[in-house]
Amino acid sequence: MQESIFHRLYDTYHQDVFNFLIYLVKNRTIAEDLSHEVYVRVLKSYERFEGKSSEKTWLFSIAKNVAIDYFRKKQIRDRHSFTTFDWETEQLVSPVPTPEQFMELSDQMRQLLAALEVCTGDQKMVIIMRYMQELTIQETADVLGWTEGKVKTTQHRALKKLREILQKNDGEEANA
């Protein structure tokens, strides 16, 4: 891989990839480590990139796989067993944000991020890609290797779940 191609990819997409990962793992250091792993994989596999999708979609696919690998390894370490991680039904439980990070967020964003923790891994991934990284439905489908219909269905279910959680939280705050 030519060094200039790597630098262009890094300069163009590094912040997006990092933001995507930090939304998933909620830890700056881990997100930085995972981001570096993404670019290690890019270096190793760029010659196999066929151009069937955009470079951005390809990078997000790699980032998604790096995040899945991280959560799988974390689950194995946490449970000291070799159970399989069911990406479609398991929740992605991440560490609590640092106090500094939490103070930077608006109340609404804090509530949304807390509600996202209740969603399945698929739902969380779709919401982050679609609304926080502003990928199109097609780009999200390409990254996840899904149909557009599955992305739309997962998005619909995630939004419904988030709406229910946020409305419940608003009701509890009003009664407090």
Secondary structure, DSSP 8 states (H G I E B T S, - for coil): --HHHHHHHHHHHHHHHHHHHHHHH--HHHHHHHHHHHHHHHHHHGGG--SSS-HHHHHHHHHHHHHHHHHHHHHHHHHTS-----TTTS--------HHHHHHS-HHHHHHHHHHTTS-HHHHHHHIIIIIS---HHHHHHHHT--HHHHHHHHHHHHHHHHHHHHHHHHHHHH-
